[in-house]
């Protein structure tokens, strides 16, 4: 017998939706939007669409539960990011530690591009579940965060629900279209982890593009000089 993590996750999601219905959908979308543990909406929403197609779930209630659950999880993650802001200074390992200028840079980014960042991130697999944390840390205005989270989440939710309705019992086929994106996100995460490790170890400089750290030699001491045999 072989164990499949993905298969087990799909089974868990479909069992919860089939047995609990709309409350289960709301709870799953809240966990998905919170990001811990990672639960893919690419599985939740198409199967919910299939349940709409076969008459198990109502369309309006399904859409409402998915949106409300997603917003609830997003705001919970936002609150965690905002609450932990004061605790982030000095957090990290080796030379890679969060400093005042890092938080200031994040604040400037979200002040200028926060709305677009949040809205676009909501349609990127993997990233969509974690953008709430830096938005909270940067103290993005809650009403703007909620509005642009809704703006980005609505087309994503509608598209996956509709895909599940159209595909019916073959709803799982939609997940194949997200595999390349998921693999890209995983590859980027691995590359980021390697970069973080090298910066923490003092092998690379912080920022972009990363450069190798060139060891600096100590200047010669005034007492140093040629020895006379």
C-alpha positions as CSV (number, residue, x, y, z in Angstrom):
1,X,0.0,0.0,0.0
2,X,1.4,3.4,-1.0
3,X,0.6,6.7,0.8
4,X,-0.3,9.7,-1.4
5,X,-0.3,13.1,0.4
6,X,-2.2,14.7,-2.4
7,X,-4.7,11.8,-2.6
8,X,-5.3,11.9,1.1
9,X,-5.9,15.7,1.0
10,X,-8.4,15.3,-1.8
11,X,-10.2,12.6,0.1
12,X,-10.4,14.7,3.2
13,X,-11.7,17.7,1.3
14,X,-14.4,15.8,-0.6
15,X,-15.5,13.9,2.5
16,X,-15.9,17.2,4.5
17,X,-17.9,18.8,1.7
18,X,-20.1,15.7,1.1
19,X,-20.8,15.2,4.8
20,X,-21.0,18.7,6.2
21,X,-22.1,20.7,3.2
22,X,-22.0,24.5,3.3
23,X,-20.5,24.9,6.9
24,X,-17.8,22.5,5.8
25,X,-17.1,24.6,2.6
26,X,-17.0,27.8,4.7
27,X,-14.5,26.2,7.1
28,X,-12.3,24.7,4.4
29,X,-12.1,28.1,2.5
30,X,-11.2,29.8,5.8
31,X,-8.4,27.4,6.4
32,X,-7.3,27.7,2.7
33,X,-7.2,31.5,2.9
34,X,-5.3,31.4,6.2
35,X,-2.7,29.2,4.6
36,X,-1.9,26.9,7.5
37,X,-2.0,24.1,6.8
38,X,-2.0,24.5,3.0
39,X,-5.3,23.3,1.5
40,X,-5.8,24.0,-2.2
41,X,-8.9,25.8,-3.4
42,X,-8.2,24.1,-6.7
43,X,-9.7,21.0,-5.1
44,X,-12.3,22.6,-2.8
45,X,-14.1,24.8,-5.3
46,X,-14.4,22.4,-8.3
47,X,-15.8,19.7,-6.0
48,X,-18.2,22.2,-4.5
49,X,-19.3,23.0,-8.1
50,X,-19.9,19.3,-8.8
51,X,-22.1,19.2,-5.7
52,X,-24.0,22.2,-7.0
53,X,-24.4,20.4,-10.4
54,X,-25.9,17.3,-8.8
55,X,-28.3,19.3,-6.6
56,X,-26.6,18.6,-3.3
57,X,-25.7,22.2,-2.7
58,X,-27.5,25.5,-3.7
59,X,-25.5,27.8,-6.0
60,X,-26.2,31.0,-4.1
61,X,-25.3,29.4,-0.7
62,X,-22.2,27.8,-2.1
63,X,-20.9,31.0,-3.6
64,X,-21.7,32.9,-0.3
65,X,-20.0,30.3,1.9
66,X,-16.9,30.2,-0.3
67,X,-16.5,34.0,-0.3
68,X,-17.3,34.5,3.4
69,X,-14.9,31.7,4.4
70,X,-12.2,33.1,2.2
71,X,-12.6,36.6,3.7
72,X,-12.6,35.2,7.2
73,X,-9.4,33.3,6.7
74,X,-7.8,36.3,5.0
75,X,-8.6,38.7,7.8
76,X,-7.4,36.2,10.4
77,X,-4.0,36.0,8.6
78,X,-4.0,39.8,8.2
79,X,-4.6,40.2,12.0
80,X,-1.7,37.8,12.7
81,X,0.6,39.8,10.5
82,X,-0.4,43.1,12.1
83,X,-0.1,41.8,15.6
84,X,3.3,40.3,15.0
85,X,4.8,43.5,13.5
86,X,6.4,44.6,16.8
87,X,7.9,41.1,17.3
88,X,9.5,40.9,13.9
89,X,12.5,43.1,14.5
90,X,15.6,41.0,14.9
91,X,13.8,37.9,13.7
92,X,15.8,35.7,11.5
93,X,19.0,33.7,11.4
94,X,22.6,34.6,10.8
95,X,22.9,37.8,8.8
96,X,19.3,37.6,7.6
97,X,17.4,39.4,10.2
98,X,14.5,41.8,9.9
99,X,15.5,45.3,10.5
100,X,13.7,48.7,10.7
101,X,14.5,49.5,7.0
102,X,13.0,46.2,5.9
103,X,9.7,47.1,7.5
104,X,9.9,50.6,6.2
105,X,10.4,49.2,2.7
106,X,7.4,46.9,3.1
107,X,5.3,49.9,4.3
108,X,6.3,52.0,1.2
109,X,5.5,49.1,-1.1
110,X,2.0,48.5,0.3
111,X,1.3,52.2,0.5
112,X,2.0,52.6,-3.3
113,X,1.0,49.2,-4.6
114,X,-0.9,47.4,-1.8
115,X,-4.2,47.2,-3.6
116,X,-2.9,45.8,-6.8
117,X,-0.6,43.4,-5.0
118,X,-3.4,41.9,-2.9
119,X,-5.9,41.7,-5.8
120,X,-3.4,40.0,-8.2
121,X,-2.0,37.7,-5.5
122,X,-5.5,36.3,-5.0
123,X,-5.4,34.6,-8.4
124,X,-2.0,33.1,-8.1
125,X,-2.0,29.5,-6.6
126,X,0.0,29.2,-3.4
127,X,0.7,33.0,-3.1
128,X,-3.0,33.7,-2.7
129,X,-3.0,32.1,0.7
130,X,-0.1,34.0,2.2
131,X,-0.4,37.6,0.9
132,X,-2.5,38.6,3.9
133,X,0.4,38.3,6.3
134,X,2.6,41.0,4.8
135,X,-0.5,43.2,4.1
136,X,-1.2,43.1,7.8
137,X,2.4,43.7,8.8
138,X,2.5,46.7,6.5
139,X,-0.7,48.0,8.2
140,X,-2.7,48.2,5.0
141,X,-6.1,49.8,5.8
142,X,-8.5,47.0,6.7
143,X,-11.3,48.1,4.5
144,X,-9.0,48.4,1.5
145,X,-7.5,45.0,2.2
146,X,-11.0,43.5,2.4
147,X,-12.2,45.2,-0.8
148,X,-9.2,44.2,-2.9
149,X,-9.2,40.7,-1.4
150,X,-12.9,40.4,-2.5
151,X,-12.0,41.8,-5.9
152,X,-9.3,39.3,-6.5
153,X,-11.1,36.3,-4.9
154,X,-14.4,36.6,-6.7
155,X,-13.3,35.8,-10.2
156,X,-11.1,33.0,-8.9
157,X,-14.0,31.5,-6.9
158,X,-16.5,31.8,-9.7
159,X,-14.2,30.3,-12.3
160,X,-13.4,27.2,-10.2
161,X,-17.0,26.7,-9.1
162,X,-18.2,27.0,-12.8
163,X,-15.5,24.5,-13.8
164,X,-16.8,22.0,-11.3
165,X,-20.4,22.6,-12.5
166,X,-19.5,22.1,-16.1
167,X,-17.2,19.1,-15.6
168,X,-19.7,17.3,-13.2
169,X,-18.3,14.0,-12.0
170,X,-15.0,14.7,-13.9
171,X,-14.4,17.8,-11.7
172,X,-10.9,16.5,-10.7
173,X,-9.7,17.1,-14.3
174,X,-9.6,20.9,-13.6
175,X,-6.7,20.4,-11.1
176,X,-4.4,19.2,-14.0
177,X,-4.5,22.8,-15.4
178,X,-3.0,24.2,-12.2
179,X,-0.2,21.7,-11.9
180,X,2.3,23.7,-13.9
181,X,1.5,26.8,-11.8
182,X,1.8,24.8,-8.6
183,X,5.2,23.4,-9.7
184,X,6.4,26.9,-10.6
185,X,5.4,28.1,-7.1
186,X,7.1,25.2,-5.5
187,X,10.3,25.8,-7.6
188,X,10.2,29.5,-6.6
189,X,9.8,28.5,-2.9
190,X,12.8,26.2,-3.1
191,X,14.9,28.9,-4.8
192,X,13.8,31.4,-2.1
193,X,14.8,28.9,0.6
194,X,18.2,28.4,-0.9
195,X,18.7,32.2,-1.2
196,X,17.7,32.7,2.4
197,X,20.1,30.0,3.5
198,X,23.0,31.5,1.6
199,X,22.3,35.0,2.8
200,X,22.0,33.8,6.4
201,X,25.3,32.0,6.0
202,X,27.0,35.2,4.7
203,X,27.6,33.8,1.2
204,X,25.3,36.2,-0.7
205,X,24.4,39.8,-0.2
206,X,20.9,40.9,0.6
207,X,18.7,42.5,-2.1
208,X,18.5,42.0,-5.9
209,X,20.5,40.9,-7.8
210,X,22.2,38.8,-5.2
211,X,26.0,38.9,-5.3
212,X,28.7,36.8,-3.6
213,X,30.1,38.3,-0.5
214,X,33.8,39.0,-1.0
215,X,35.7,38.6,2.2
216,X,37.4,41.9,3.2
217,X,41.0,41.7,4.3
218,X,42.0,43.5,7.4
219,X,44.3,46.5,6.7
220,X,47.9,45.8,7.6
221,X,48.9,46.8,11.1
222,X,51.4,49.6,11.6
223,X,53.6,47.1,13.5
224,X,53.6,44.8,10.5
225,X,56.7,45.1,8.3
226,X,59.4,43.1,6.8
227,X,61.3,41.0,9.2
228,X,65.1,41.4,9.2
229,X,66.7,38.0,9.6
